[in-house]
């Protein structure tokens, strides 16, 4: 193969990758919600560490309390995108933490209203809901840095 053909395939590959990245970003359709008192800037890496139980305190030393929204499509999308694990890997991760005594199973709800209510009434709380879920003004919806 000559260098022109290789360059063509390389450019085609890069363009295809770019389109996939943009379409994945638009397909997320998830809102991250936090208790109204949370003032921290939150990055995608922070979200990963929070939902893996590795980051347990906000900058003001307040305990982080995360809750999982377990409707399958949203749950799977969130875990894949932010935590970078499959649903199976994530569930096994938490089972291992529980059975080794190094963690407790996260709080889980299967309705977005339950997640929103929990986050609203629990200091230090964070969760995620589908983008089409209506979040009241007294709960903060954030966009990770």
Rosetta blueprint (number, residue, H / E / L):
1 X L
2 X L
3 X H
4 X H
5 X H
6 X H
7 X H
8 X H
9 X H
10 X H
11 X H
12 X H
13 X H
14 X H
15 X H
16 X H
17 X H
18 X H
19 X H
20 X H
21 X H
22 X H
23 X H
24 X H
25 X H
26 X H
27 X H
28 X L
29 X L
30 X E
31 X E
32 X E
33 X E
34 X E
35 X E
36 X L
37 X L
38 X L
39 X L
40 X L
41 X L
42 X L
43 X L
44 X H
45 X H
46 X H
47 X H
48 X H
49 X H
50 X H
51 X H
52 X L
53 X L
54 X L
55 X L
56 X L
57 X E
58 X L
59 X L
60 X L
61 X L
62 X L
63 X E
64 X L
65 X E
66 X E
67 X E
68 X E
69 X E
70 X L
71 X L
72 X H
73 X H
74 X H
75 X H
76 X H
77 X H
78 X H
79 X H
80 X H
81 X H
82 X H
83 X H
84 X L
85 X L
86 X L
87 X H
88 X H
89 X H
90 X H
91 X H
92 X H
93 X H
94 X H
95 X H
96 X H
97 X H
98 X H
99 X H
100 X L
101 X L
102 X L
103 X L
104 X L
105 X L
106 X L
107 X E
108 X E
109 X E
110 X L
111 X L
112 X H
113 X H
114 X H
115 X H
116 X H
117 X H
118 X H
119 X H
120 X H
121 X H
122 X L
123 X L
124 X L
125 X E
126 X E
127 X E
128 X E
129 X E
130 X E
131 X L
132 X L
133 X L
134 X L
135 X L
136 X L
137 X L
138 X L
139 X E
140 X E
141 X E
142 X E
143 X L
144 X L
145 X L
